[in-house]
Amino acid sequence: MSLRQTPFPKSSLRSFLNVISGISLTIVFILVVFQPFGTSNFDHPNKFWILMGYGVITFFSGLISYLIIYTITSDTRLNRWSVLDEVLFLFGIILICQIGCYFYWAGMFVGRLDWSQFLYFFKIASLISLVPVSVYLLFIYQKYKEVKFVSGNKIPIENSEPEKEEEQHLTIYGAGKNEKIIIAPENLFLVKSEDNYVILFLRENGKIIKRMMRNTLSEIEQQIGSSFFRCHRSFIINPAKIAEIEGNITNTKIGLTDIDTKIPVS
């Protein structure tokens, strides 16, 4: 599946703060521990705090960029946010962070702005941020590559009589326009929370598929009724699909038919 087709749950502010904090700390760690690009030749009594400034600039530049981009992006786009959108979003934020760090560097060490110096600084900043960003993007692509968006789908009802189909189905709505899925209760195995989104584990033509929609787990719980069980703050399961229960009273996990994920109980 391409990056454009692979859905990604647009990060909540809390999740983004975790990501930008990780990137900022990684940058400071690289500068302080490995001291690349001539940093080892820089001698100053407050060297650590000056290098720490790059992390602070990165964090606040990223935060401001996130708030601006999130404000100007339409709900329709957010509802169908993809890994490609996240890649472009991150590179846009990185560019803004690099500009902020350049002004910091020029103000601290040079005292003036110069285009050639900016290109040199941009190259250095790109190399430093390449590792943490690449690892993060690879992680999210691997995590969501088998997931697709919900777009008014109707999942076939297996082993049921045609005239009873309409009586047996569930209609699950997302937050976006025309974002809904119609399914037989026996074909819904698991609902997993992902920030402001949920991933539905469904059976279609004998296979387990994953569909993502923008909504909260609490709202989905109200829609699907009491025949499903919320065993954890992040999971709702179909009790009829329980294959095994393992662990002890303090660490219980549930295994579902045809699903590899072990579901914690709390």
Secondary structure, DSSP 8 states (H G I E B T S, - for coil): --TTTSB-----HHHHHHHHHHHHHHHHHIIIII-TTTGGG---TTHHHHHHHHHHHHHHHHHHHHHHHHHHS-HHHHHT-BHHHHHHHHHHHHHHHHHHHHHHHIIIIISS--HHHHHHHHHHHHHHHHHHHHHHHHHHHHHHTTEEE-SSEE---TT--GGGHHHH-EEEE-SSTT-EEEE-GGGEEEEEEETTEEEEEEEETTEEEEEEEE--HHHHHHHH-TTSEEEETTEEE-GGGEEEEEEETTEEEEEETT---EEE--
